[in-house]
């Protein structure tokens, strides 16, 4: 790239500071699981960026720099491929590119490109970005655009993804101040005597000392203030979780209504306060083959704190699968008949997940991994008390396409359950009778009222289940209870409406209030049978469901579902998260009108909630509009200003210098009238009734320079050209 008169130390200093800014784009991404070779990729990108900046600082011309950039990109791309464990020879790389080119030509979709080809495209784009930013810094003395983009990028990482970037913002601010000071050295050079290439040492010293002092003060002060606050730990999470967090942020910040949750199974392990309104998703989660339709049991939860459920992992045991799962502690249902079920995920899973089955998992027959589909050992965690099994996957492990399990189906015969009696094991009572101390008394009183007159445990369970189905309403349009309010109390006595989470939690709490061990279960409803495929069920994210398991002294844990419209003893006519379709036909216009009204209300409510910010924004907008109106007379000087400050590194030509004088002639004509016919420039300038000596001297100097340029008496030196441009700008402003 053309570097003009900038010395090598200047170009290297600018490039080193730019390297710091580029690092701030890469380093915060390390906690994100964005690539299977992430650690190696980050290291290669650091070296790649440094090499590109070094080439840009030393290489004087673009025709020579372009092939060097290309060679550098190919070498580092080969390094990425080699670190990922693939062959990185020239022949193999060319073969990959050829195959991807053929795929792109045949399909016309960039999604058909391999990961290696996408990596090459990414690195080429990065190289172009590095060249553009370095060119602006060295040729145009402009770094504010990239600096602003870097700060905005870091604030987005903090706001949208929850990453802690305070230190990055401090470092970026320091780098920006240093860069701005460095590029200002060029402007100081242009203020020196005409024709001189060096500035006076005192001016260098004053500016350098001031710059160092300001940067040191800002960084030290900001860092000391930041140290007073508790920093947030950087948590690793996947790119999908980042996208979900971004979507939730958009909904929560702009939606006038409460942020809604999408139906589906939460694999993150982070349980939130229950009650968010649901939005239906019909995306297929997995396809199952089973001899009988069953619920797909995933996880159980034993501790309720008034807002959400949790499950301690104190009795978790690790092992490997395939293999037989040892008997679960405290489960009296062992020895029941088992069935074999096959599960195939629509999208292979790469993060830890519970084994979904129609009952207690007795044996893991196989675990199908991508891409071969062979049965290989996988790490598992078995929660003995909860009777659940979880497959544990690391970030770079092969994805799971599906599995086959044998599950023990519980015996739900009502007549047998009615006859059961006897004490519950101590471990079951201690774990599954827990209730928060703050549980309102009216919840306990209602439980006693429901079960009054019921004899056996089964009869009392049925009394609670029937009450909930008959007295509470099913809906997906719900709310999170106000702070300090118990979730079950709010459901039973205030809203009296909810979906599966509401009904299941209420049933478990009511039963525990009566001394009956119960636990909250999360999984999927049976799904829909595939047309023409007996025993094959399509389970969607909309089938995500929760229910209750109740302990019986002889049979162990037996499932019950209190949610209206669904039954555990057979297929479901309607899942707990069933979607209520909008009205069709003649009601379409009414529905659209309602949507428009809701949108208007949402916008007005959002404006009222953020009235202070809107007032500040309106004031700023008004000030900006006033400034634009006041600046309209000066817009004609914009080309001259750009020529003086934005493109000053390129030596102006004769035509550009002539054009730069046009604002002067227009200003003089408006103020004093146009020059008479036959009047020379010097005569016209001397005839103007200008009283200020400063303006008159500037006009005389301007006339002398203009005549030299107009009559082509030879090129003016750079310093005199810049003085001429400044004089044109000052005369235009003062005369206007």
N, C-alpha and C positions, 0 to 999 in steps of 0.2 A: 504494500500500500504506500501511497505517496506520503512522505513524512515531512516535507518542506525543510525548514531550517532547524527543527527540533533536534537537540543533541541526543546521543544514545542513552545517556543516563536518564534523561527526561522520559524517553519512550519506555525504558525498562521499568522506571518507577510507576508510570501510569499503568503498565501491563500487570505489575505485581499487585497493585491495588484492585484492578479489575478482577484478578484471580480471586481475591477475597470476596468480592461480590458474587461471582459465579459459584463459589463454594457455598454461599448462603442459599442458593437455589437447590443444592444437592444434599447437603448435610441434614437438614430437617426431615428429609424423606426416608432416612435410614430406618426409623421405627416402623414404617409402613411395609407390609409384605407385598411389594409390587412386582417382584421378579423372582423366579426360582433360583437365580444366581446373584441375588442382590448384593451380598458382601463383595464378591469379585467385581461386580459391575460398578459399584461405587468407587472402588480403588482404581479401576481402569479409567473411569470418567475424570477423576482428579488429574491423573497423568495426561490424559488426552487434552483436557482444557489447558493445562500448563504448557504443553508443547505447542498448541495452536497460538497461544498468546506470545510465546517466545519467537515463533516464526514471524508473526505479525510485527514484532518490535524490531527484528533484524532485517527482514526482507523489504527492499525499497519499492518494489513495483508489483502490481497485481498479476501481470502475465507470468511472472516467476513464482508468485505466491500460490496461485491456483493449483498447479500440479503438486506442490509441496503439501498443501492442505489435503489433496486427494490421496496422496501416498500415506500421509499420517493417519487419515481416517481408515484406510484399508488395513494398516498394520494394527491399529488398536482394536478394530473390529475382529481381526483374526485372534487377537489376544483374548477378547471376550469369549469367542467360540471355544478356544482351547481351554480356558478356565472352567467352562461349563461341562467339560468332559467329552466334547465332540472333536472330530478331526478338523484341523484348521489348515490343511494344505491348500495350495493354490488350486489344484484340480477339484478338490471337494468344494471349495468356496465358489468356484465358477459353476460347478454343477448345481449347487443350491440356488444361485442367482438365475441360472437358465430355467430351472424347473419353476421357480416362482414367477418369472417373466411369462412363461407359458400359461401358468395358472391364471395370472392376472389378465392376460390377453383373452383367455377362453371364458372366464367368468365375469370379468369387468369389476370384480369386488376386491378391495384391498384386504378384506377379512380372510381371503384365501392365501395370503402370504404367510410363510413360515415365521417362527419366532426369530430366526437368524436374520431374515430379510427385514423384518420390522426393526430389529436392533440397528441394522445398517441405515435404514431411513431415519431413525432417531438420531444417530450420530452425525449423519449428513446435515440434518436440520440444526443440530447443536453447533456444528462447525460454522454454518452460515450465521447463526446468532452471534457467536464469538467474533467473527470477522466484522459484522455490522456494528456491534457495540465498540470494538476497538477502533474501527474507522472513525466513528463519531467522536470518540475521545481524542484521538491523535490528529485528525484532520479538521474537525469542526469545533474542538474544545467544548464538546457537549456531552455531559454525562447525567444530567438531571432526569431525562426520560427513563433511562434504564434504572437509575437509582430509585425513582418513584415507583417503577414497576416492581422492583425488588421488595420495597417496604410494603406495598399493597399485597404482594404474594405472601409475605410473612404474616401480615394481619389476617389474611384469609385462612392460612393454616391454623392460626390461633382461634379464630372465630368459628370456622366451619368444622374443623377436624379435632379441635381440642388439644392440639400440640402446644407444648410450652416453648415459646420462641422469644422470650424476653431478652435472653443473652444474644440471640441472633439479631434482634432489632438494635441493640446497643452497638454491636460490632458493625452492623451495616451503616448506622448513623455516623460512626467514626470514620469508616471508609469513605463515605460520601463527602464528609467535610475535608478529608485529606485529598480526595480526588478533585474537588472543586478548587482547593487551594493550588494544586499542581497545575491544572489547566489554566488557572489565572496567571501563571508565570508567563505564558505566551502573550497575554494581553498587556502585562507589564512591559514586556520587551518592545511592543509596538508603541509604547508611550515614550521610549527613549529617543534620542536625537535622530533625525532623518539619516538613513543609510547606515546607522549603527546596528550591529548585531548583538551587542552585549549591553546589559543594563548596569547601572551603578551598583556597586556592592552594598552600600547602605540600604538601598531599596530592597534588594534581595534579602538582606538580613532582617529588616523590619517586618517584611511580609512573612518570611519563614518563621520567625520567632512568634509573631502574633498567631499564625496558624497553629503551631504546635501547642501554644498555651490554651487556645480555645478548644481544640480537640481534647486535650488532656483534662480540662475542666469539665466539659460535657460528659465524657466517658466516666470519669471518676465520680461525678455527682450522681449520674444515672445508676451506676453500679451500686453505689452506697444506698440509694433509695430502694433499689430492687432487692438488696440483701435483707432489708427489714421485713419483706413479705416472704411467706412460705412458698417456695417454688413447687409447681405441680410436677409430679413424677412423669417421665415420658413413658407412656404405655404402648406396647406393640399391638397393632391390630391390622386386620387385612384391608385391602383396598375396597372390598365390598362393604365392610363396616364403615369405612370412611364415606362411601357413597350414601349409605343409609343415614349416617349422621348428617350429611349435607342436606338430604331430603327432609329430615325431621326439623332441621334448623329453618329451612325455608317455610315449612308449614307453620312452625311455632311462632316465627317472627312476623309473618304477614297475615296468616289466617285469623279472622276475627273470632272464629270458633276455636275450641280447644284442639290442639294437634291430635290427629287421628293416627291409630296404629293400623298396619296392614295385617290381615290374617296370614298366618304362617307360623312355623315353629321357630322359636328363638334359640339359636345354638350358641349365643355369646356367653351364656351363663350369668348375665347381669339381669336380675329380675327387677322391674320397676313397679312403682305404685300401680295398682290395678284400677281399672275403670275407664281407660282411654276409649273413645269411640272407635269403632272398627270400620275399615274399608275392605270390601270383599276382593280377594284375589282368586282367580280360577286357574292359575298356573299349576300344572301337574308337578307334584313333588316326587312321587314314586309310583311304580306299578307293582302290584302284589299278586302272587298266586297262592291261594289258600283253599283247602277243601271246604271250609265254612267261613262265612263272613264274621269278622271279629273287629273289636276296637284294637287300635295299634298303640299299645302302652309304651311310653317312653321314660318318663321320670316321675318320681313321687316326692312330695314335700311334707315335712312334719312340723315345722315351726311357723306360727302365724303371729305377726306383731301388730295387727290391727290395720295394716296397709298392704302387705304383700307376704308371700310365702318364701321360705328358704329351707335348705336341707343341709345339715352338718355332714361332713365326710369323715367323721372320726373312725368309722368301721369300714372304710374302703380298703379293699385288697386288690393287688395287681396280679396280672397273669397274662397269658397269651392265648390266642384263638387261631385256628379252630380247636375245639376240644369241648369236653363235658364241663358244664358249670356246676361247681359244688353246691350242695344244698344251702338254701338261704336260711339264716338264723331266724328263729321265731316264726317260721312259715309252716303251718300245719297242713298245707295243701299238697305236700310232696307225695309222689306216688300216683298222681292222677294220670289219666290218659293224655298222651301228647299228640300234637299234629305238626307237620312240617310246613313251613311257610317260606316263600322266596320273595325277596324284595329287590327291585332294580330301580335305582335313582334316575330321575330324568336328567339331572346334571350331576356328574360324579362329585362326591364330597371330598374336600381337602382339609377340613377342620374336624375336630373331635365331635362325636355325635352319639346319642343313646341308641341302643339297638331296639328298634320298634318291633313288637311282637304281640300276638293275641293273648298272651298271658305271661307267666314267669318263664324266662328263657332257661331251658334245661340244657341245651347243647347248641354250640355254634358249629354247623356242618362245614361251611366254607365262607371265605371272604374274597370277593372278586375285585381285583385291583386293575387299574388302568395301566397300560393299554392291553396287556395280554389276557386279562380275565382269568388268570390262574389262581388257585387257592394257596395263599401264603400266610404265614403267621402274622398276627397283628396284636399290638399291646392293648389290653383291656383293663378297665377298673370296675370292680364288682362291689357295689354297696350292699353289704350283707343284710342290714336291717331293712333297707328300702326295697330289696328284691329287684334291683335294676342293674344293667350292664352298660358300660360306656366304652366306645372305641376311642382310643387316644391317638391322635395324629399330630406329628410335628409339622412345622411350616413347609419343609421341602420334601415331605414324604409323598409317595405315590397316592393318587386319588382313589377313593373307594367307589366302584360302580354298583355294588350290591352285595347281598349276602343271603345265606340260607340258614335258618334256625329251626330247632325243635322247641316248642313251647308247651307248657302244662296249662291246660284250660281249666279254670275253676268251675266247680259244680255249683250251680245257682238254683238248685231244686228248692222251691219255697217250703214244701212240706218238711223236708229234712232240716232246713235252716230254722224253722219254727220250733223244732224239738231240741235244739242245741242249748246247753246251759253249762255253767261252770265258771270258775275264775279265769281272768286273763293273766298271762305271764307278766311278771313285774316289769321286764324290759319294755313290753308293749305299752303298759299303763304309763310308765314314766315318759315315754317318747311321744305317744299319740293321744294324750289327754291334755297337752299343754294349751293354755289360753293366756292371752295378755291380761295383766292385772287391771288394765284400764277398760276392759270390755264392759260396756254399759249393762246395768242390771236388767233392763227391759229385754235384752236379748236372752238372758238366762230365764227370765220369767216366761217369755214366749215359747222357749223350748219345753219348759215344764208343762205349759198349757197344751202344746201339740201332742205330747206323749201321754197325757193323762188318760188312764183307762186302758192303755195298750199293755198286753201281757208280756210276750216274749221280746227278745232283742230285735228279731226280724220285724215284728209288728210295730215297734217304736221307730225303726228305720223307715218303714213304709209310711208311717204317719207323717214324719218330717218331709219325706219325698213328695207325698201327695199334696201336702199343704203348699209347698213351694210351687208345684206345677199348677195348682188351682188359683192361688192368690197373687202370684207375681207375674208380671208381663215380660215377654221376650222382646228385646230390641237391641240393635247395634249402635244406636244413637245415645250414648251414655256420657258420663262425666267422671273425672277423678274427684273423690269426695274432698271437701274443704280441709285445709290443714288442721290436724288435731282431731279429726272425725274418724271413727271406726268404719272400715269399709262395709262390714256386714250390717252394722246398725243403720248406716245411710241407705243401704239397699232395702232392708226390711221395713223401715219406718218412714223414709223420706221419698226416695225416687220410686221404689217398688217396681223397678224395671231394670233389665240387664241381659247379659248373654251368659254363656256357659261358665265363665270365671265367677260371676256373681252367684249363680245358683249353686255351684259346687263348693265354693268357699262358705256360703251360708249354711249348707247342709253339714259340712264337716264341723263348723263351729257349734251349731245347734246340737249335734250328736255328742260332741265332747262336753258340752254343758250338762248333759245328762249322764256322763260317765261312760259313754260308748266310744272306744278307740276308733278313730277315723283319720284318713289322710287324703290329701289333695293329689290328684293324678293328672299328668299332662301328656298328650299324645295326639292321635288322629282318630276321627270317626271312620267307619268301615270304608267309605268311598263309594264310587259308582261302579257297578259291574260293566265291564266292556262288552259292547254289543257282539253277540255271537261267540263269546269266549267264556265258557262256564268256568268259574273258579278264578277269573282274572278281574282285579279291581283297580280302577284308576283313582288314586288318592291325591287330591289337590291341596294347595295351601289354604283354600277355603274350608277344608275338612279338619283343620287344626282344632283341637277340642280339649276340654278338661272335664273330669268327673270325680267320683269319690270311691274310695275303697274302705270298707268297714270290716273290722276284725271280729270273727266268730271263733269261740274257743276250740271247736273241733275242726272246722273247715279252713281256718286261716282267713286270708284277706279275700273278700268278695266285692266285686265292683257294683256300683249303683250310679245311675245318671238322673239327676233331678231336673235337667233342662227340658222344658216343654218341647214336644214334637219329636222326641227321639227315645229309643228303648234299647237296652243292652241285650235283650233276649232275642234279637233278630236284626234284620236290616232296618235302616232308618228311612222313614219317609221324608225326612228333612233334617239336614245336619244342624248342629247348634249354631253354626255361623252362616246359615243359609242366606242367600242373597235375595232380597225382595226387589224384583225388577220394576223399573219405572213404568207408569201408565203409558199405553200406546194409543194409536188411532187418534181420535178427536181430542185426547188429553195432552198431546205433544206440545201444542202451543201454550197450554196452561203451565205445563212443566217448565218450558223454556222461560216463560214470564216469571215464574217463581224463582228460577235460577238467577235471572237478571236482578230481581229485587234483592235476593240474598247477597249477590255480589256487591250491589250498591250499599246495602247495610254493612257488609263486611268492611268495605272501604271507609265508610263514615266512622264506624266503630274504631278502626285502626287509627284514623286521623285523630279521633278524640282521645284515644289512649296515649298517643304520642303528640299531643297538642303543643307541648313546649318545643319539641324538635321541629315541628312544622312551622312554628312561629319564627324560630331562628332561621330556618331555611327560607321562609318568605322574606325575612329582613335581608338576608344575604343575596337572595335573588333580586330584590329591589335595588340594593346597592350596586349589584353587578349591572343591572339594566341602566341605572343612572350613569355609571362609569362608561358604559358603551355609548350612551347618547353624548356624553361629554367628549368622548374620544373620537366621534365621527369625523370632526374636521381634520384629525391627524391621521386618518386611515390612508390618505393619499401619500403620506410619508413612509408607509410600511415597506414598500420596495427599497427605498433608500436605506432605511434602518436595517433591513435584512442584508443588503449588499455591504453595509458597513460592519455588522457584527456577526451575522450567520455565515457569510461566504467570504469573509475577509482573507482567509488563507489562500484563496486563489487570486492571483494578481489581476486586478480589473483591467479590461481592455478599453480602447478608445470609445467604442459605442456605448459601453456601460457607463463610462464617465460622463459622456454627453447626456445620456438619459437621466443621470443623477441630478443634473442641473434643472430639469423640468419643474420640480416643485418650487425652486427658487423663482423662476420666471413667472409661474402662476401666482405665487404670493405677491411678487412685486406688481404684477398687472392688476390684481384685485385692490391693492393698497394705493398705488400711485398712478395706475393707468399703463397701457401698453406703450412700448417704445415707438416714437414717430418713425415714419418711413424714411429711410436713408440715414438714420442715426446709428452710429456704431455703439458697441457694447460699452466701451469706456465712456463715451459721451453720455449715454443714457444713465449709467451709474452715477456720474458726477452731477447730473441734473436732478437727482432725486432729493427731495427736502428731508433728509435724515439728520436728526439733531444729535443722536447719541454717537459719540466718537467711536465706541467699540463696534457698533454695527457698521458705521461708515468704513472703518479699517477692514472689517471682514468682507464688505462688499468690494472694496478695491482689490484685496487679495484674491477674492473669488473671480473677479473680472480678468485679472492677470492669468490665473490658472486656466480659466475657460478659453481665453484666446489661444493659449499655448496648445490646449487639447484640440480646439476646433480647427485651427490652422495647421495641425499636424506638424508641430515644430520639434517632434521627437518625444519618445516616451519619458514620462516623469518617473522619478525613483519612487520606491514603495512608500517611504515615509511621507513624501509630499502628496501622493495619491490619497492616503488615509486622512491626512490633514484636510485635503480638498473635500472629501466625502463628509467629514465631520462639520466642515464649514457650511456645506450645503444644507445639512440637517439643522444646524443652529439658526441659520438665516431664515429658513422656511418657518421655523417655530416663532422666532421673534417678530418677523414681519407680519405673520398671520395674526 
